[in-house]
Amino acid sequence: MTSFSYAAPQRSSRFLHAPASALILWTCLWVNLNTGLGNILPPSNLNDWQLCIRACLPYAVLPLSAFLLLGHKKIQIPRSAPSRLLMVYGVFAALSAIYSPDPQWSLYWSMDFLATILVAWTFVDRRNPVGSVRQMLQVTWVATFVVAAIIGYQARNSVFGETATGYGVLAELNGLSRSSGVARWAAVPGLVCLVRAYHSRRVSLFLFFICASAASFFIVYRMQSRGAVFGSVAALLFALLVSSRMRRYALPFAVLAILVIFLLDTPAALSDQIATYLERGQSREEFLSMTGRTRAYEHGLVAFEDSPLFGRGQWTDRLTIGEHVHNSYLQALLNAGIAGGIPYFVSWFAGWILFFRVHKRSDRLSPEDRICVLESGTVMMFFTVRAIPETTTASFAVDLLVMVAVYVYLETLSISLVRRSLVRRAPVPSYLYVREDAARLRAAG
């Protein structure tokens, strides 16, 4: 990949800013969600055919994305960028598959993981890098919104009905996702729509986004996923802190809503209701064990000690401890050991440094990019909190697709801002002064 030369941003009438090939490959990765190596079997009916085709997509997406990167000029992503660090981690995890109890299984998920980053890099087209990656980010937001809408519609009787706990909703989803997974699908579009609502000048758009956000957060509330709830609260507080517009309009509304709630009920009654909601009908032991997560952490640490340096490949927790380890950092250590875990840990810090670097110069960005930067930081805060009780960016899942889109978008904006600064500081060539003096002499006769 080579660096691009800076050109002043121009308005474009084109709807498609990103390369069509990149959009197609990105769509293939989204279609590949909720499949796996076990679906690559001789199909016997139409449903088996679609599962088999979706599961085979990584075998085509990975080489095609690598070919596109080699055959076209792209911008140079810095080595300290979070997406580059995730790539280093992913390579270590892929190599560690030789130690996996099922190398074919681990290599399959490594293909998905590496393909996600490579495809995201193909969006960084030299002709219009910022517009291209912005479109990737927006397509990602739309994808989460569509899936959340499908989930909300499919489980509408339970979500908007009388179900006592969030787990009652899952019966209508036929194993589509767990409680935390459904809440994650709803939280991302909810956060994005809320940011959009408070930056929309049209009343119709404001009403659409605020209603969509309310519906999304209602699903999060109904699912009773503590990780998603705390992540959403942290993300909303973060948005209020970094956005003066949201502080101006949303903060007074939030304060008023809290005052109304306390006027309608006593603090003691509210405390009991909150405790009941968080406990989800669990016993004290279940609650303190974080619904069995502490057991998974203990088993995961034991498995990590068996191969601490290089790990045992992608999704090794399923193959070694027989369950989801429910922690991104422990998942990374299991997948790639200390060698791959270090760049994975650093990727989180690099992502936040990158965000604040871009946000500090947001006055130099277009209005649309300012909103996208705020959306990116808000969603990143959600996944930063969610990384503790769940797996985020350590293995292939929708979390990885969203966060890689955020990372590559912020990386491209940062490079663009640096290029603009260099162009502004560049001295005017001396031959331009010579031409100017000659023109003045000719004008003077």
PAFIMI-469969 format. One record per residue (C-alpha): residue in three letters; x, y, z; residue number from 0. Coordinates in Angstrom, 1 decimal, decimal comma. Example, Ala and Ser with C-alpha at 12.3 -4.5 7.8 and 13.67 -1.06 7.14 Angstrom:
<rs>
<"Ala"; <12,3; -4,5; 7,8>; 0>
<"Ser"; <13,7; -1,1; 7,1>; 1>
</rs>
This chain:
<rs>
<"Met"; <0,0; 0,0; 0,0>; 0>
<"Thr"; <1,2; 3,5; -0,8>; 1>
<"Ser"; <0,4; 6,9; 0,6>; 2>
<"Phe"; <-2,1; 9,1; -1,1>; 3>
<"Ser"; <-1,6; 12,7; -2,1>; 4>
<"Tyr"; <-3,8; 15,2; -0,4>; 5>
<"Ala"; <-6,5; 17,0; -2,4>; 6>
<"Ala"; <-9,0; 19,5; -1,2>; 7>
<"Pro"; <-12,3; 17,8; -0,3>; 8>
<"Gln"; <-14,9; 18,3; -3,0>; 9>
<"Arg"; <-18,6; 17,7; -3,1>; 10>
<"Ser"; <-19,5; 14,7; -5,2>; 11>
<"Ser"; <-22,8; 13,8; -6,7>; 12>
<"Arg"; <-21,9; 10,1; -6,7>; 13>
<"Phe"; <-23,9; 7,9; -4,4>; 14>
<"Leu"; <-21,2; 5,2; -4,4>; 15>
<"His"; <-18,0; 6,6; -2,9>; 16>
<"Ala"; <-16,5; 3,2; -1,9>; 17>
<"Pro"; <-15,3; 0,7; -4,5>; 18>
<"Ala"; <-18,1; -1,7; -5,5>; 19>
<"Ser"; <-15,8; -4,7; -4,9>; 20>
<"Ala"; <-15,2; -3,6; -1,3>; 21>
<"Leu"; <-18,9; -3,2; -0,6>; 22>
<"Ile"; <-19,6; -6,6; -2,0>; 23>
<"Leu"; <-16,9; -8,3; 0,1>; 24>
<"Trp"; <-18,0; -6,4; 3,2>; 25>
<"Thr"; <-21,6; -7,6; 2,6>; 26>
<"Cys"; <-20,3; -11,2; 2,3>; 27>
<"Leu"; <-18,7; -11,0; 5,7>; 28>
<"Trp"; <-22,0; -9,8; 7,2>; 29>
<"Val"; <-23,9; -12,6; 5,5>; 30>
<"Asn"; <-21,3; -15,1; 6,9>; 31>
<"Leu"; <-22,5; -14,3; 10,5>; 32>
<"Asn"; <-24,3; -17,1; 12,4>; 33>
<"Thr"; <-22,7; -19,8; 10,2>; 34>
<"Gly"; <-19,6; -21,9; 10,6>; 35>
<"Leu"; <-17,5; -24,8; 9,5>; 36>
<"Gly"; <-20,3; -27,2; 10,6>; 37>
<"Asn"; <-22,6; -25,8; 7,9>; 38>
<"Ile"; <-20,3; -26,9; 5,1>; 39>
<"Leu"; <-22,1; -30,2; 4,5>; 40>
<"Pro"; <-23,8; -31,8; 1,5>; 41>
<"Pro"; <-27,1; -29,9; 1,3>; 42>
<"Ser"; <-30,4; -31,7; 1,2>; 43>
<"Asn"; <-32,8; -28,7; 1,1>; 44>
<"Leu"; <-33,0; -25,0; 0,3>; 45>
<"Asn"; <-32,1; -24,0; 3,9>; 46>
<"Asp"; <-29,0; -26,2; 3,9>; 47>
<"Trp"; <-27,9; -24,7; 0,6>; 48>
<"Gln"; <-28,0; -21,1; 1,9>; 49>
<"Leu"; <-26,2; -22,1; 5,1>; 50>
<"Cys"; <-23,5; -24,0; 3,1>; 51>
<"Ile"; <-23,0; -21,1; 0,7>; 52>
<"Arg"; <-22,8; -18,5; 3,5>; 53>
<"Ala"; <-20,3; -20,7; 5,4>; 54>
<"Cys"; <-18,1; -21,1; 2,3>; 55>
<"Leu"; <-17,8; -17,3; 1,8>; 56>
<"Pro"; <-14,5; -16,8; 3,8>; 57>
<"Tyr"; <-12,7; -19,1; 1,3>; 58>
<"Ala"; <-13,4; -16,6; -1,4>; 59>
<"Val"; <-13,4; -13,3; 0,6>; 60>
<"Leu"; <-9,9; -13,7; 2,1>; 61>
<"Pro"; <-8,0; -14,3; -1,2>; 62>
<"Leu"; <-10,0; -11,7; -3,1>; 63>
<"Ser"; <-9,4; -9,0; -0,6>; 64>
<"Ala"; <-5,7; -9,8; -0,5>; 65>
<"Phe"; <-5,6; -9,6; -4,3>; 66>
<"Leu"; <-7,4; -6,2; -4,3>; 67>
<"Leu"; <-4,9; -4,8; -1,8>; 68>
<"Leu"; <-1,9; -6,0; -3,8>; 69>
<"Gly"; <-3,3; -4,8; -7,2>; 70>
<"His"; <-4,5; -1,3; -6,2>; 71>
<"Lys"; <-2,8; 1,6; -4,5>; 72>
<"Lys"; <-4,1; 2,3; -1,0>; 73>
<"Ile"; <-3,0; 4,6; 1,7>; 74>
<"Gln"; <-0,4; 3,4; 4,2>; 75>
<"Ile"; <-2,0; 2,5; 7,5>; 76>
<"Pro"; <0,5; 3,3; 10,4>; 77>
<"Arg"; <2,0; 0,4; 12,2>; 78>
<"Ser"; <0,7; 1,7; 15,5>; 79>
<"Ala"; <-2,9; 1,9; 14,2>; 80>
<"Pro"; <-5,4; -0,3; 16,0>; 81>
<"Ser"; <-6,4; -2,2; 12,8>; 82>
<"Arg"; <-2,7; -3,1; 12,1>; 83>
<"Leu"; <-2,3; -4,2; 15,7>; 84>
<"Leu"; <-5,4; -6,4; 15,3>; 85>
<"Met"; <-3,9; -7,9; 12,2>; 86>
<"Val"; <-0,7; -8,8; 14,0>; 87>
<"Tyr"; <-2,8; -10,4; 16,7>; 88>
<"Gly"; <-4,9; -12,2; 14,1>; 89>
<"Val"; <-1,8; -13,6; 12,4>; 90>
<"Phe"; <-0,4; -15,0; 15,7>; 91>
<"Ala"; <-3,8; -16,6; 16,3>; 92>
<"Ala"; <-3,8; -18,1; 12,9>; 93>
<"Leu"; <-0,3; -19,6; 13,4>; 94>
<"Ser"; <-1,3; -20,8; 16,8>; 95>
<"Ala"; <-4,0; -23,0; 15,1>; 96>
<"Ile"; <-1,3; -25,7; 14,8>; 97>
<"Tyr"; <-1,7; -26,2; 18,6>; 98>
<"Ser"; <-5,5; -26,3; 18,5>; 99>
<"Pro"; <-7,4; -29,4; 19,4>; 100>
<"Asp"; <-9,2; -28,9; 16,0>; 101>
<"Pro"; <-6,8; -26,9; 13,6>; 102>
<"Gln"; <-9,3; -26,9; 10,8>; 103>
<"Trp"; <-11,9; -25,2; 13,0>; 104>
<"Ser"; <-9,5; -22,6; 14,3>; 105>
<"Leu"; <-8,1; -21,8; 10,8>; 106>
<"Tyr"; <-11,6; -21,3; 9,5>; 107>
<"Trp"; <-12,3; -18,6; 12,1>; 108>
<"Ser"; <-8,9; -17,1; 11,5>; 109>
<"Met"; <-9,8; -16,7; 7,8>; 110>
<"Asp"; <-12,9; -14,8; 8,9>; 111>
<"Phe"; <-10,9; -12,6; 11,3>; 112>
<"Leu"; <-8,2; -11,7; 8,9>; 113>
<"Ala"; <-10,6; -11,2; 6,0>; 114>
<"Thr"; <-12,5; -8,6; 8,1>; 115>
<"Ile"; <-9,5; -6,4; 8,4>; 116>
<"Leu"; <-8,3; -6,9; 4,8>; 117>
<"Val"; <-11,7; -6,0; 3,4>; 118>
<"Ala"; <-11,9; -2,9; 5,6>; 119>
<"Trp"; <-8,5; -1,8; 4,2>; 120>
<"Thr"; <-9,8; -2,2; 0,6>; 121>
<"Phe"; <-12,2; 0,7; 1,3>; 122>
<"Val"; <-9,3; 3,0; 1,8>; 123>
<"Asp"; <-9,2; 4,0; -1,9>; 124>
<"Arg"; <-6,7; 6,6; -2,9>; 125>
<"Arg"; <-9,1; 8,6; -5,0>; 126>
<"Asn"; <-11,5; 9,4; -2,2>; 127>
<"Pro"; <-10,3; 7,6; 1,0>; 128>
<"Val"; <-12,4; 9,5; 3,6>; 129>
<"Gly"; <-15,6; 9,3; 1,6>; 130>
<"Ser"; <-15,0; 5,6; 1,0>; 131>
<"Val"; <-14,4; 4,6; 4,6>; 132>
<"Arg"; <-17,2; 6,8; 5,7>; 133>
<"Gln"; <-19,6; 4,9; 3,5>; 134>
<"Met"; <-18,3; 1,6; 5,0>; 135>
<"Leu"; <-19,1; 3,0; 8,4>; 136>
<"Gln"; <-22,6; 4,0; 7,4>; 137>
<"Val"; <-23,3; 0,7; 5,7>; 138>
<"Thr"; <-22,2; -0,9; 9,0>; 139>
<"Trp"; <-24,7; 1,2; 11,0>; 140>
<"Val"; <-27,5; 0,4; 8,5>; 141>
<"Ala"; <-26,7; -3,4; 8,8>; 142>
<"Thr"; <-27,0; -3,3; 12,6>; 143>
<"Phe"; <-30,2; -1,3; 12,3>; 144>
<"Val"; <-31,7; -3,8; 9,9>; 145>
<"Val"; <-30,8; -6,8; 12,0>; 146>
<"Ala"; <-32,1; -5,1; 15,2>; 147>
<"Ala"; <-35,4; -4,3; 13,4>; 148>
<"Ile"; <-35,7; -8,0; 12,2>; 149>
<"Ile"; <-35,1; -9,2; 15,8>; 150>
<"Gly"; <-37,5; -6,7; 17,2>; 151>
<"Tyr"; <-40,2; -7,7; 14,7>; 152>
<"Gln"; <-39,6; -11,5; 15,1>; 153>
<"Ala"; <-39,8; -11,3; 18,9>; 154>
<"Arg"; <-42,3; -8,5; 19,1>; 155>
<"Asn"; <-44,9; -10,5; 21,1>; 156>
<"Ser"; <-42,3; -11,0; 23,9>; 157>
<"Val"; <-40,4; -7,7; 23,6>; 158>
<"Phe"; <-43,5; -5,6; 23,8>; 159>
<"Gly"; <-45,6; -8,1; 25,8>; 160>
<"Glu"; <-45,7; -9,5; 29,3>; 161>
<"Thr"; <-42,5; -11,5; 29,4>; 162>
<"Ala"; <-41,1; -11,4; 32,9>; 163>
<"Thr"; <-37,4; -11,6; 31,9>; 164>
<"Gly"; <-35,3; -11,0; 28,8>; 165>
<"Tyr"; <-34,8; -14,7; 28,4>; 166>
<"Gly"; <-38,5; -15,1; 27,4>; 167>
<"Val"; <-37,7; -13,2; 24,2>; 168>
<"Leu"; <-35,2; -15,8; 23,1>; 169>
<"Ala"; <-37,9; -18,5; 22,6>; 170>
<"Glu"; <-39,2; -16,5; 19,6>; 171>
<"Leu"; <-35,8; -16,2; 18,0>; 172>
<"Asn"; <-35,2; -19,9; 17,5>; 173>
<"Gly"; <-31,6; -19,7; 18,7>; 174>
<"Leu"; <-30,7; -16,7; 16,6>; 175>
<"Ser"; <-28,8; -15,1; 19,5>; 176>
<"Arg"; <-28,3; -15,0; 23,2>; 177>
<"Ser"; <-29,7; -12,3; 25,5>; 178>
<"Ser"; <-26,5; -10,3; 25,4>; 179>
<"Gly"; <-26,2; -10,8; 21,7>; 180>
<"Val"; <-29,7; -9,4; 21,0>; 181>
<"Ala"; <-29,0; -6,4; 23,3>; 182>
<"Arg"; <-25,8; -5,7; 21,5>; 183>
<"Trp"; <-27,7; -5,7; 18,1>; 184>
<"Ala"; <-30,1; -3,2; 19,5>; 185>
<"Ala"; <-27,7; -1,0; 21,4>; 186>
<"Val"; <-25,5; 0,0; 18,4>; 187>
<"Pro"; <-28,3; 1,4; 16,2>; 188>
<"Gly"; <-29,8; 2,9; 19,4>; 189>
<"Leu"; <-26,6; 4,9; 20,1>; 190>
<"Val"; <-26,1; 5,9; 16,5>; 191>
<"Cys"; <-29,7; 7,0; 16,1>; 192>
<"Leu"; <-29,6; 9,1; 19,3>; 193>
<"Val"; <-26,5; 10,9; 18,1>; 194>
<"Arg"; <-28,1; 11,5; 14,7>; 195>
<"Ala"; <-31,3; 12,7; 16,4>; 196>
<"Tyr"; <-29,5; 15,5; 18,2>; 197>
<"His"; <-27,6; 16,6; 15,1>; 198>
<"Ser"; <-30,6; 16,5; 12,7>; 199>
<"Arg"; <-32,1; 19,9; 11,7>; 200>
<"Arg"; <-35,2; 18,5; 10,1>; 201>
<"Val"; <-38,1; 17,7; 12,4>; 202>
<"Ser"; <-39,0; 14,6; 10,5>; 203>
<"Leu"; <-35,5; 13,1; 10,8>; 204>
<"Phe"; <-35,3; 14,0; 14,4>; 205>
<"Leu"; <-38,6; 12,2; 15,2>; 206>
<"Phe"; <-37,5; 9,2; 13,1>; 207>
<"Phe"; <-34,1; 8,8; 14,8>; 208>
<"Ile"; <-35,4; 9,5; 18,3>; 209>
<"Cys"; <-38,2; 6,9; 17,9>; 210>
<"Ala"; <-35,8; 4,4; 16,5>; 211>
<"Ser"; <-33,4; 5,0; 19,4>; 212>
<"Ala"; <-36,2; 4,6; 21,9>; 213>
<"Ala"; <-37,3; 1,3; 20,4>; 214>
<"Ser"; <-33,7; 0,1; 20,4>; 215>
<"Phe"; <-33,0; 0,9; 24,0>; 216>
<"Phe"; <-36,3; -0,6; 25,0>; 217>
<"Ile"; <-35,1; -3,9; 23,5>; 218>
<"Val"; <-31,9; -3,5; 25,5>; 219>
<"Tyr"; <-33,9; -2,9; 28,6>; 220>
<"Arg"; <-36,1; -5,9; 28,0>; 221>
<"Met"; <-33,2; -8,3; 27,3>; 222>
<"Gln"; <-31,8; -7,5; 30,8>; 223>
<"Ser"; <-28,2; -8,0; 29,6>; 224>
<"Arg"; <-26,1; -6,3; 32,3>; 225>
<"Gly"; <-23,1; -5,8; 30,0>; 226>
<"Ala"; <-25,2; -4,1; 27,3>; 227>
<"Val"; <-27,1; -2,0; 29,9>; 228>
<"Phe"; <-23,9; -0,7; 31,6>; 229>
<"Gly"; <-22,2; -0,3; 28,2>; 230>
<"Ser"; <-25,1; 1,7; 26,9>; 231>
<"Val"; <-25,1; 4,0; 30,0>; 232>
<"Ala"; <-21,3; 4,5; 29,7>; 233>
<"Ala"; <-21,7; 5,3; 26,0>; 234>
<"Leu"; <-24,5; 7,8; 26,6>; 235>
<"Leu"; <-22,5; 9,6; 29,3>; 236>
<"Phe"; <-19,5; 9,6; 27,0>; 237>
<"Ala"; <-21,5; 11,2; 24,2>; 238>
<"Leu"; <-22,7; 13,9; 26,6>; 239>
<"Leu"; <-19,2; 14,7; 27,7>; 240>
<"Val"; <-17,6; 15,0; 24,3>; 241>
<"Ser"; <-20,6; 16,6; 22,4>; 242>
<"Ser"; <-21,5; 20,2; 23,3>; 243>
<"Arg"; <-24,7; 19,9; 21,2>; 244>
<"Met"; <-25,9; 16,9; 23,1>; 245>
<"Arg"; <-25,0; 18,5; 26,5>; 246>
<"Arg"; <-27,1; 21,5; 25,4>; 247>
<"Tyr"; <-30,2; 19,6; 24,5>; 248>
<"Ala"; <-30,0; 16,0; 25,9>; 249>
<"Leu"; <-28,6; 16,7; 29,4>; 250>
<"Pro"; <-31,5; 19,0; 30,5>; 251>
<"Phe"; <-34,0; 16,5; 29,2>; 252>
<"Ala"; <-32,2; 13,6; 31,1>; 253>
<"Val"; <-32,2; 15,6; 34,3>; 254>
<"Leu"; <-35,9; 16,4; 33,9>; 255>
<"Ala"; <-36,7; 12,7; 33,3>; 256>
<"Ile"; <-34,8; 11,6; 36,4>; 257>
<"Leu"; <-36,6; 14,2; 38,5>; 258>
<"Val"; <-40,0; 13,0; 37,2>; 259>
<"Ile"; <-39,1; 9,4; 38,0>; 260>
<"Phe"; <-38,1; 10,3; 41,6>; 261>
<"Leu"; <-41,3; 12,3; 42,0>; 262>
<"Leu"; <-43,4; 9,3; 40,9>; 263>
<"Asp"; <-41,8; 6,8; 43,3>; 264>
<"Thr"; <-39,7; 6,8; 46,5>; 265>
<"Pro"; <-35,9; 6,2; 46,3>; 266>
<"Ala"; <-36,3; 3,0; 48,4>; 267>
<"Ala"; <-38,9; 1,6; 45,9>; 268>
<"Leu"; <-36,7; 2,6; 43,0>; 269>
<"Ser"; <-33,7; 0,9; 44,6>; 270>
<"Asp"; <-35,7; -2,4; 45,0>; 271>
<"Gln"; <-36,9; -2,2; 41,4>; 272>
<"Ile"; <-33,4; -1,7; 40,1>; 273>
<"Ala"; <-32,0; -4,6; 42,3>; 274>
<"Thr"; <-34,8; -6,9; 41,0>; 275>
<"Tyr"; <-34,1; -5,9; 37,4>; 276>
<"Leu"; <-30,3; -6,6; 37,7>; 277>
<"Glu"; <-30,8; -9,8; 39,6>; 278>
<"Arg"; <-33,1; -11,2; 36,9>; 279>
<"Gly"; <-34,6; -13,7; 39,3>; 280>
<"Gln"; <-31,2; -15,3; 40,0>; 281>
<"Ser"; <-30,0; -16,6; 43,3>; 282>
<"Arg"; <-27,2; -14,8; 45,2>; 283>
<"Glu"; <-24,7; -17,3; 44,1>; 284>
<"Glu"; <-25,7; -17,0; 40,4>; 285>
<"Phe"; <-25,6; -13,2; 40,7>; 286>
<"Leu"; <-22,1; -13,1; 42,3>; 287>
<"Ser"; <-20,8; -15,6; 39,8>; 288>
<"Met"; <-21,9; -13,2; 37,0>; 289>
<"Thr"; <-24,2; -16,0; 35,6>; 290>
<"Gly"; <-21,3; -18,5; 35,6>; 291>
<"Arg"; <-18,7; -16,2; 34,2>; 292>
<"Thr"; <-16,3; -16,6; 37,2>; 293>
<"Arg"; <-16,3; -20,3; 36,6>; 294>
<"Ala"; <-15,5; -19,7; 32,9>; 295>
<"Tyr"; <-12,7; -17,3; 33,9>; 296>
<"Glu"; <-11,1; -19,9; 36,2>; 297>
<"His"; <-11,3; -22,6; 33,5>; 298>
<"Gly"; <-9,9; -20,2; 31,0>; 299>
<"Leu"; <-6,9; -19,3; 33,1>; 300>
<"Val"; <-6,1; -23,0; 33,5>; 301>
<"Ala"; <-6,3; -23,5; 29,8>; 302>
<"Phe"; <-4,1; -20,4; 29,2>; 303>
<"Glu"; <-1,4; -21,9; 31,5>; 304>
<"Asp"; <-1,3; -24,9; 29,2>; 305>
<"Ser"; <-0,1; -22,8; 26,2>; 306>
<"Pro"; <0,8; -19,3; 27,6>; 307>
<"Leu"; <3,1; -18,1; 24,8>; 308>
<"Phe"; <1,3; -18,7; 21,6>; 309>
<"Gly"; <-2,2; -19,9; 22,5>; 310>
<"Arg"; <-4,2; -22,4; 20,6>; 311>
<"Gly"; <-6,0; -20,6; 17,8>; 312>
<"Gln"; <-9,3; -18,8; 17,3>; 313>
<"Trp"; <-12,3; -19,7; 19,5>; 314>
<"Thr"; <-10,1; -22,1; 21,5>; 315>
<"Asp"; <-12,3; -21,6; 24,5>; 316>
<"Arg"; <-15,0; -23,8; 22,9>; 317>
<"Leu"; <-12,5; -26,5; 22,2>; 318>
<"Thr"; <-10,7; -26,5; 25,5>; 319>
<"Ile"; <-13,1; -25,5; 28,3>; 320>
<"Gly"; <-16,3; -26,3; 26,4>; 321>
<"Glu"; <-17,9; -22,9; 26,9>; 322>
<"His"; <-17,6; -19,2; 26,0>; 323>
<"Val"; <-15,0; -17,5; 28,2>; 324>
<"His"; <-16,9; -14,2; 28,3>; 325>
<"Asn"; <-13,9; -11,9; 28,4>; 326>
<"Ser"; <-12,2; -10,3; 25,4>; 327>
<"Tyr"; <-8,7; -10,1; 27,0>; 328>
<"Leu"; <-8,8; -13,7; 28,3>; 329>
<"Gln"; <-10,1; -14,8; 24,9>; 330>
<"Ala"; <-7,2; -13,1; 23,2>; 331>
<"Leu"; <-4,7; -14,8; 25,5>; 332>
<"Leu"; <-6,3; -18,2; 24,8>; 333>
<"Asn"; <-6,3; -17,6; 21,1>; 334>
<"Ala"; <-2,8; -16,2; 20,6>; 335>
<"Gly"; <-1,1; -16,4; 23,9>; 336>
<"Ile"; <1,1; -13,6; 25,3>; 337>
<"Ala"; <2,8; -13,1; 21,8>; 338>
<"Gly"; <-0,5; -12,1; 20,2>; 339>
<"Gly"; <-2,2; -10,8; 23,4>; 340>
<"Ile"; <0,2; -7,9; 23,7>; 341>
<"Pro"; <-0,8; -6,3; 20,3>; 342>
<"Tyr"; <-4,4; -7,0; 21,1>; 343>
<"Phe"; <-4,3; -5,2; 24,4>; 344>
<"Val"; <-2,4; -2,3; 22,8>; 345>
<"Ser"; <-5,1; -2,0; 20,1>; 346>
<"Trp"; <-7,6; -0,8; 22,6>; 347>
<"Phe"; <-5,4; 2,0; 23,9>; 348>
<"Ala"; <-4,3; 2,9; 20,3>; 349>
<"Gly"; <-8,0; 3,1; 19,3>; 350>
<"Trp"; <-8,8; 5,6; 22,1>; 351>
<"Ile"; <-5,7; 7,7; 21,4>; 352>
<"Leu"; <-6,7; 7,8; 17,8>; 353>
<"Phe"; <-10,2; 8,9; 18,6>; 354>
<"Phe"; <-9,2; 11,8; 20,8>; 355>
<"Arg"; <-6,5; 12,9; 18,3>; 356>
<"Val"; <-9,2; 13,1; 15,5>; 357>
<"His"; <-11,8; 14,6; 17,8>; 358>
<"Lys"; <-9,4; 17,3; 18,9>; 359>
<"Arg"; <-9,2; 18,5; 15,3>; 360>
<"Ser"; <-12,9; 17,9; 14,4>; 361>
<"Asp"; <-13,3; 21,6; 13,5>; 362>
<"Arg"; <-11,3; 20,8; 10,4>; 363>
<"Leu"; <-13,7; 18,1; 9,4>; 364>
<"Ser"; <-16,9; 18,2; 7,3>; 365>
<"Pro"; <-20,2; 18,3; 9,3>; 366>
<"Glu"; <-20,9; 14,7; 8,3>; 367>
<"Asp"; <-17,5; 13,5; 9,5>; 368>
<"Arg"; <-18,0; 15,3; 12,8>; 369>
<"Ile"; <-21,1; 13,3; 13,4>; 370>
<"Cys"; <-19,5; 10,1; 12,3>; 371>
<"Val"; <-16,6; 10,7; 14,7>; 372>
<"Leu"; <-18,9; 11,1; 17,6>; 373>
<"Glu"; <-20,9; 8,0; 16,6>; 374>
<"Ser"; <-17,6; 6,1; 16,4>; 375>
<"Gly"; <-16,4; 7,1; 19,8>; 376>
<"Thr"; <-19,8; 6,4; 21,4>; 377>
<"Val"; <-20,0; 2,9; 19,9>; 378>
<"Met"; <-16,4; 2,3; 20,9>; 379>
<"Met"; <-17,2; 3,2; 24,5>; 380>
<"Phe"; <-20,1; 0,7; 24,4>; 381>
<"Phe"; <-17,8; -2,1; 23,2>; 382>
<"Thr"; <-15,0; -1,1; 25,6>; 383>
<"Val"; <-17,3; -1,8; 28,5>; 384>
<"Arg"; <-18,8; -4,8; 26,9>; 385>
<"Ala"; <-15,3; -6,3; 26,3>; 386>
<"Ile"; <-15,2; -7,2; 30,0>; 387>
<"Pro"; <-18,2; -9,6; 30,3>; 388>
<"Glu"; <-18,2; -10,6; 26,6>; 389>
<"Thr"; <-15,8; -11,2; 23,6>; 390>
<"Thr"; <-15,2; -8,1; 21,5>; 391>
<"Thr"; <-12,7; -7,9; 18,6>; 392>
<"Ala"; <-10,9; -11,0; 19,9>; 393>
<"Ser"; <-12,7; -13,3; 17,5>; 394>
<"Phe"; <-14,8; -13,0; 14,4>; 395>
<"Ala"; <-18,3; -11,7; 15,3>; 396>
<"Val"; <-20,4; -8,7; 14,6>; 397>
<"Asp"; <-18,4; -6,8; 17,3>; 398>
<"Leu"; <-15,3; -7,2; 15,2>; 399>
<"Leu"; <-17,0; -6,0; 12,0>; 400>
<"Val"; <-18,3; -2,9; 13,8>; 401>
<"Met"; <-15,0; -2,1; 15,6>; 402>
<"Val"; <-12,8; -2,6; 12,5>; 403>
<"Ala"; <-15,0; -0,2; 10,6>; 404>
<"Val"; <-14,7; 2,3; 13,4>; 405>
<"Tyr"; <-10,9; 1,9; 13,5>; 406>
<"Val"; <-10,2; 2,1; 9,8>; 407>
<"Tyr"; <-12,5; 5,2; 9,5>; 408>
<"Leu"; <-10,7; 7,0; 12,3>; 409>
<"Glu"; <-7,3; 5,9; 10,9>; 410>
<"Thr"; <-8,1; 7,3; 7,5>; 411>
<"Leu"; <-9,4; 10,6; 9,0>; 412>
<"Ser"; <-6,2; 11,0; 11,0>; 413>
<"Ile"; <-4,0; 10,4; 8,0>; 414>
<"Ser"; <-6,1; 12,9; 6,0>; 415>
<"Leu"; <-5,8; 15,6; 8,7>; 416>
<"Val"; <-2,0; 15,1; 8,9>; 417>
<"Arg"; <-1,8; 15,5; 5,1>; 418>
<"Arg"; <-3,8; 18,7; 5,2>; 419>
<"Ser"; <-1,5; 20,1; 7,9>; 420>
<"Leu"; <1,6; 19,3; 5,8>; 421>
<"Val"; <0,1; 20,9; 2,7>; 422>
<"Arg"; <-0,7; 24,1; 4,7>; 423>
<"Arg"; <2,8; 24,3; 6,2>; 424>
<"Ala"; <4,6; 23,5; 2,9>; 425>
<"Pro"; <6,6; 26,6; 1,7>; 426>
<"Val"; <5,6; 28,2; -1,6>; 427>
<"Pro"; <8,1; 27,2; -4,3>; 428>
<"Ser"; <10,5; 29,9; -5,3>; 429>
<"Tyr"; <9,7; 29,6; -9,0>; 430>
<"Leu"; <6,2; 30,9; -8,1>; 431>
<"Tyr"; <7,7; 34,1; -6,8>; 432>
<"Val"; <9,7; 34,4; -10,1>; 433>
<"Arg"; <6,6; 34,1; -12,2>; 434>
<"Glu"; <4,8; 36,6; -10,1>; 435>
<"Asp"; <7,6; 39,2; -10,4>; 436>
<"Ala"; <7,8; 38,7; -14,2>; 437>
<"Ala"; <4,0; 39,2; -14,5>; 438>
<"Arg"; <4,3; 42,5; -12,5>; 439>
<"Leu"; <7,2; 43,7; -14,8>; 440>
<"Arg"; <5,1; 43,0; -17,9>; 441>
<"Ala"; <2,1; 44,8; -16,4>; 442>
<"Ala"; <4,3; 47,8; -15,6>; 443>
<"Gly"; <5,4; 48,0; -19,3>; 444>
</rs>
